[in-house]
Amino acid sequence: MSGKRAAVIWLALAMCALAVLMAALALGSVQVSPWKVFGALVHAQTEGVTDSSGEIVRTLRLPRAVAGFACGGLLALAGALLQVLLRNPLAEPYVLGVSGGAAAFAVLALAAGAVRWVVDTASFAGALLSIALVLGFARRAFWRGEAQEASPRLLLTGVVLATGWGAVVMLILTLMPDERLRGVLFWLTGDLNGAGDPWPALAALVVALAASVPVAPQLNVLIRGEAFALALGVPAARLRVRIYLVASLAAAVAVTTAGTIGFVGLVVPHALRLICGNDQRMLVPASALAGGTAVMGADLVARTVVAPAQLPIGVVTALVGVPVFLWMLMRGRR
């Protein structure tokens, strides 16, 4: 893909992200005009900006929108990387059990009545444990360059871990007091209500892009096969470990910030690949932009469609993602 075409795609996605961000800041149970949104962002005392509207934009909607963009970008980036690592366009971030470990530890903390930062810490610890377990079981296949063995090991280990973590979550939910179930169920299906500080997730997205974009040309080689990559001097074993760690840590930060939001890491990279091609130099940054826009949009729908009540974000992404993905599968068969 030419650099000019890639730049056009990135610019179009960035403009879509900006438009959805402005809509997320303006729309809700309290409507805020675009001028007041701009004024609230530029200066707290801009004429015509009431204290209430400025506070709503700056302290409630902006952190939530930024957190949604960061989490969506992390999930879509992780999905794009894992689809290269496993050489499977249907791979997605949760296939390796990262979300299961994060969910189990977070639910345990919520059941104990822990405060938000303890829940986030427990969630990230569970995700890191799952990452270590999967990498431990597949380490020999990684370092010996046995690509045909590494992918099945990763998938099988992730599926088994996810099943085990799911059983732990169900056990905790069964024993949990009823008054805490609603909050836990919201977290399990995606919740940005507690994302008061979105900047760690946004920083993690920047770091993940910085670690993955420079190796995008090598990813184009790796996706063509192990032997081809080795023939061109690509360090396939180290590259696979790097991809796995970046994708897993990206998914871990996203789950820690917003709970489990499904289908973003699966549908967004797959759709971009069908529309724009499979050049990883374009696809990796584009996935982050499109994934962030998708989650911001899903969060906007989740908090406005039945306002003042809110829907879990994961419900919205699933309701949209299932038919979209089925349509893409049917289109691919033609």
N, C-alpha and C positions, 0 to 999 in steps of 0.2 A: 504494500500500500504506500502511495506517495505521501510525503510529509504534508503537502497542502490539503489533501483529502482528510487526513487524520486531524489536522488542525481545525478544519471545518466541522468535523464530527464533535470534537471536544468543545468548540465554541457553541454549537447548537445545544449540547447537553448542559453546558454551563448556563446558558440563557434560560433553559427550562428549569434548572435548579433555582436560579434567581427568581423566576416568576412564581414558582411554588413556594419559595421562602416568603415572598411578599404576601402571598395569599394566606400562608400559615400565620403571619403576624397580624393580618387585618381581620380574618374571619374567625368566628367563634360565637359563644353565647353572648358576648359583647362585641358589636361591630366597631371597628376602628378604621377611619378613612385612610387612604394611602398617604395623604399629606401628613396626617397625625402620626402615622407609622414612621415616616421619614423624619419628622421632627423629633420623635421620641428616640430614634437611633442617633441622630446628630447631636442633639442637645436637650437636656432634661427640661430646660426652661423656655424652649421655643414657643413663641406666641401662638396660641390656638391649641396647644397640647395640654389637655387637662392632666392633673396629677394622676387620676385614676387610669386614664388611657395610657399614659406614659409608663406607669408601673406595670400594667397588664402586658404591654409590649416588651419592656426591658427585663422584667423579673420572672414572668411566667412563659410567655410565648417564644421569646428569642432563645432562652436556654433549651427549651423543649425541641424547637426546630433544629437547632445546631446539633443537639444530641441525636435526633432522628437521622439527620444527614450523615453524621459520623458513623452511627451504627449501621445504616444501610450501606454506606461505602465500604465499611470493613467486611460486612457479610458478602457483598457482591465481589469484592476483591478476593476474599478467601475462596469463593466459589470458582472464580476464573482460574486461580492458581491450582486448586485441587483438580479441576477438570484437565489441566495439563499434566499434573503429577500422576493421576490415575489413568490418563489417556481415555477418559470417559466423559462425554458431554453431559451426562446425567448426574455427575458427582456434585455434591453440595457440602457446605461447611459442617453440617450436623452429622454427616455420615461417619465421622471418626469418633463420635461419642463425647465431643467436647461440651456440647450443650447439656448432655445428660449429667456429666460430673458437676458442672456449674449449677444445674437445677437442684440436684440432690443436696449439695452443701448449702445452697441458698435457702431451700425449703426447711432444712434442719435449723438454720439460724432464725428464720421467720417463725418457726414453731416454738422456738425458745424465747420469742419476744425481743430479739436483738434489734438495735437501732440500725439505721440505713447503712452506715459505713461498715458495720460488722457484717451485714448481709452481703454487701459488695465484696468485702475481703474474703468471706467464705466462698462466695460464688467463684471468684477468680482462683482461689486455692483448689477448688474442685476441678475447674477446667485445666489447671496446670497438672493435676494428678492424672487426669485422663490423657493429656498430651504425653506425659512421661510413660504411662503404661503402654500406649500404642507404639510410641517410638522404641520402647524397650523390646517389645515383642517382634518388631520388624527391623531391628537394628542390623542384623546380619544380612538380610536381603538388601538393605540400603547400601551398606558399605562394600558388599561383595559385587555390587553392580548387577544383581539379579532382578532386573525390572519385572520380569514375568512373575516372580515370586513376591516382590514387594507389594504390588498393588492388591493382590488377593489377601495378603496378610493384613494390610491396612484396613481393607474393607471388612474382613471377618472380625478382626479385633474390635473395630469401631462398632459394628453391629452388636457383638456380644456385650461390650461395655455399655452401650446405650440401653440394651434390654435390662442389664443388671441395675443400672442407675434408675431406670424407669420403675423397676420393682421397689427400689428403696424409696422413691418419691411417693408411690402409692401407699406404701406402709406408713410413712410419716403422715400423709394426708388422712389416712384412716384413723390415726391416733390423735390428730390435731383437734383442738377445740373449734366448734362451729364458727365462733365469732372471728376467727382468723382465716377461715377458708377463702373468703372472697378476695382478700388481698393477695393470697398465695396463688390463686387461680389466675388472677390478672397478671401477676408476674410471669407465670408459666406460659401465658399466651401473648406476652409482649406488653410492656407498660413503661411509658416515659414519664409518668407522674412524679417519680422520685428523682428524675435526672436534673437536679438543681445545678450541678457543675458539669457541663458537657465538654469542657476543654481537655480533660485527660483522654477521652475517646477521640476527639478531633486530633490531638497530638499523636495518638496511636495510629490514626489513619495516615497522617503525614509520614511517620516513621515507616509504616508498612509499604507505602508507595515508594519511599526512598530506598527501601531494601529490595523491592521487586522490579521497579522500572529499569534499573541499569542492567538486569539480567534478562530482560524481555527478548533480545535477539537470541540468547542461548535457549530460551524457552521455545522459540520457533524451531530450533534444531532438535531439541529434546522430544518434542511432540511427534517428530517423524521417526522416532525409534532409538533404542539404546545404541545399536551398532552404528547407526548414522552419526549420532552425537559423538561417540568415541572416535570415529574416523576423522571428524573435524576438530578434535582436540577439546571438546567440551567436557569438563569434569562432572560427569553425570551424577556420581554418588553424592558429592558435596552439594550439587545443585538441587537434588531431590530433598536432601535434609533441609536446605535453606528454604525451599518452597513450603515444605511441610511445617516448619517452625513458624514462618511468617503467616501462613494461612491459619494455623491453629491458634496462634496468639491473637490474630485479628478477630477470629470468631470468639475467643475467650473474652476479649475486651467488650465486644458487642453484646454478648450474653450478660456479662456483668452489669452493663449499663442499662439495658432495656429488656432483659429477659429473653425468652426464646421467640424469635420472629422468623417464621418459616417461609420458604419459597423464594425469598429475595436472592439468596446465594445460588439458587438453582435456575430460576427463570431469567434473571437479568443478564448474566453472562451468555446464556444459551441464546437468548433473543438477539443480543448484540452480535453474536457470532453468525447467526443466520442472516442478519441484515447487513452487517458491515464487513464480514469476513473473519478469518482466524489469525490475523497478524497480531501477535501478543504485544507488540510495541504500541498499537492503537488500543487493543482490547483491555489491557490492564488499567490504564488511567480512565478509559471510558466506562468500565465497570464500576469504578469507585464513584464517578459522577452520577451515573444512571441509578445505581443502588441507593445512593443518598437521596436523590430526588424521589425515588419510589417510596422510601420509608417516610419521608416528609409528607408526601401526598397521602399515604395510608393513614398517618397520624392525624392529618387534617380531616379526613373523612371520619375517622374513628371518634373524634371529639365534636363533630358538627352534625352528623347525620341524625343522631337521636339526642341532640343537645336539650337540656343541660347534662344528660347522662352521657357516659362515654363507653365505647366498645374497646375491647383489647385489640391492639394493632395486629397481632398475629391472626385474628379472625378476619380482618380486612384483607391482609396479604394472601391468606389462604383462599378466600372467596374469589379474589381476582386472579390469583396465581394458578389455581387448578384449571379453570376453563382456558386461560391463556396458554398454559403449557400443553393441554390436550390439543388445542388448535395448532400449536407449533408442531406437535408430533404428527398430526394428520397432514399438515402442510409438507412436512419432511418426507412423507411416504409417497407423495405425488411426483 
